[in-house]
Structures are given as C-alpha cells and as structure tokens.
Amino acid sequence: MHIVFQQEDVKTLSKSFDLDESLRDEIFEIKDDFAVGPLHGIYTAEGIENRKEWWRKVLQGGDYSGSVDTGEVDDNKTFLKIKEKLNSDQGETVKIWIAPNKHDVSGYYWLISQLKEFAGRVYVLWMNNLPFINDKGNIFYPDNLHEIPPREFLKAKKLARPVTTSEFEIDPDEWERICNEDKGVRILEGAKKLSLHGEDYFDQFLLGYITPNWQKANKVIHQFLTKSKQITGDAYLLWRIKESISKEIIDVQGEVKNMKDFEVKSKPVSVES
C-alpha cells in the first residue's frame, strides 16, 4: 500500500497507476499537519485530545470552523487500518512517499514511530534533491509530491528502499525529542532535520505583506503563500492574523471571521515630537 501526506498527492499518484499497473494499490493519506501545533503525548488519549482542542481554537470562526469534529481527519483511525492490513497479510508492504517539505517529513516521523514491528516490510521513497522533468521538458526539483508529473512516478518508484534498522532506532528517538520539546512550528532544514520554533514563527514574514492600505485578509495570505520561502496552511495564517489583531499590532475593519470577511492594514507610525 502507498502512504502520502497531502490530498493532491493522492490524486497525482492515482493518475500514475494508469501508466504503470505495478504501482496500483490502496493509497492512505495522513491528513494532519504535524509541522504545526502541540505534540506532547501525541500517542496518548490526552495528547490527541489536546491537539484537537488546539485545532478547534485555530479554526474557530474561520473558513474551516467545526471541521475538527466532523471525523474527516482521523489519522489514528487511518493508522489502525494500515496496521490491520499489515497484520492480516504477511506479504503486504508499505511504501511511504516523502517530498522535501516540513509537512511530509513531520508526518513521516509521526508514522514511522508506530511501524517498528513491521520492519522489513516498510519502504520509503525520499524525493529530496532529486531532479524530475516537468510538463515543459525542463528539469526541476519538486517540493511536493503532487508537483511531479504522473509519468515521472515510473522513475520515482525505483527509489523505494526498506527502512533500515538504524532508522527505526534513530528516527523515533528524534521524534520523541521533538514532541517533548513541543514547540509550535517545525521547519525543514534539509533531509530529515527539523528545526523547532514558537507558534509565532511566521508572524514576522506575514506582517511584511500588511501595508498602510486596507487589504482583505485573504489577499495578504495569498501574497504570503506565493512569495514566501517558508509557508504553512492558510488556516494557520488566518489564525496568526487574528492573533495580531487581538494584540492590536495591526488595524482591522469588518467582521473578524472568514478571511474574505475583513480587511487589515498596518498601524500608522507614531512620530515623537
């Protein structure tokens, strides 16, 4: 079976099946973004609920408000399905597709820490620093799996290798350290190295797109997502804008709800006499 970490990855990988039947198998998506939010006790009932409560706070009043309790995102349930399939068929294997971004790498750490008992049947496909050919025939280095054209998966599948005994020892230990430190943001520094930062990490960059003129919050977020080197989900960014408003760092007009409902601008610079 295949495991990916973004909905668009599911679509792209599925398209590649039509070009190579040997790839065709069930795809599981790990949906939560473990690159942000609390991680302490992430495998315990208390830690799982604590994370859900944090997401409720982040999403409250926004475009995705209420989505935490719909059951649409339940990675623990997804993992139980993966484990059940491995236990019921000793010939079953897992292929984990990981692109060089903090979302995929954080998801990998969360997943690999629970798969040690299946050593020898767990494979990884790391896409970092690997050249692919885009639809225009140019070489590029993708940051996300879904950027790779379906035909290129025929080449990518050859990258699959078993997770080593050493990785099953080292990677869960590293993830445990990250979870215990429990910073709000994880940033990929290269390969599998994640640096840890406070939940306000993106604020300094996001505020740079807020001008002295009124702009819809969704426009500010769009500019950030298209121009910044380090990005995150729009829901998280909307929450950070709301936090800046509550701290009176920026001015606002309109109902502070969905990102299209209100406008923001920077506060005028006071001139001392």
Order of alpha helices (4+ residues) and beta strands (2+ residues): beta-alpha-beta-alpha-alpha-beta-alpha-beta-beta-beta-alpha-beta-alpha-beta-beta-alpha-beta-alpha-alpha-beta-beta
